């Protein structure tokens, strides 16, 4: 996609106030040349989906530290699909057990989930690779 | 994403946001979609909110959305934040103040990065307004980046311009300066519970009374100066913003009653034609110079004082603009 700037929405849903990771990531992605929108804390999946559609982002990054991931990711995916936004990718990060990460990706609820300890450069690399492969 | 224009006309938010994106990314042939919707534009009241970084523009916008929603008016918001001059990245953080409206179908908020534009808004704002307009939004609020003294391009796009001031930004000389302080249709002294608010109010009032006729831009409109109190007292804050809403609507009615809407439209159209000419004429030339390496050669020649920039520009004009006489012959 020549000329396209990558737009990404970073989100936290539910009663989860651990935002240090997502704020660091927001800064990192900004410094990698992306346009980053952050929802702030305590959002619903409905709010995140509508925001993603209004902002025409390429990717929603959902950060989760509460154990609610098995509900949140499928719900967000479903809401995006139902709003004609199947092409918006959902990725995740935070404290999510490896087994659950794999299951969520296998079920199609997320395209990728990055576990604790992932370096930010790895996430940037992943996004750039996936975005470069996309057409229109 | 085909037929974006038609889908926008049908009220498709996804298409609307993509169209704005295509405008931002300068995707070729995007103007076709604008051609499709252009005839249907011109129905919304466009409100510009501008002021220094941290003055409270986003928070005011949030409350203003609520005030209009209480009247069942639909609202579109274009919120502009700066692009990094180093990386091209941006953190679009205005929306975070407006998230209580995130599930409201009557509110469409779109964040934009400046992408190098200098006037306090982004190049896509003009067309973004058309898109929101066609979606049928009663009110379109354009929130500029945090501005200094000179970023006043919002006047080309808004019917009603609100300048947000906060105490502690300088002495009375600041209120006398040209630029930002001249463009307000409504002044807000925000965070009016803070020290210095009374003094700022007086200075602003003095300034406003000296420039009563606004240089013929809005003949007869007396620019009001409104005090808005701390957001930490939600009831008082909401009350102030309700007053602001009524003032904004009064201003629009004033424009209508005095046949001044056409005036503002002409200003917007002039800016748009300038922009379109730039895109149609200068942008392709710049791209070609860049791709052919000629630009690098010119920069080299000019940096080592071999040729001045004006001579170089004249040579480029010679090459591309057939009808143009040499500057030396003119």
Interface residues (C-beta under 8 A of the other chain):
Chain A: X3 X4 X5 X7 X26 X27 X29 X30 X31 X32 X33 X34 X35 X36 X37 X38 X39 X40 X43 X44 X46 X47 X48 X50 X51 X53 X54 X55 X56 X83 X84 X85 X136
Chain B: X1 X13 X14 X17 X18 X20 X21 X24 X25 X26 X27 X83 X84 X87 X88 X89 X90 X91 X92 X93 X95 X96 X99 X102 X103 X108 X109 X110 X111 X113 X115
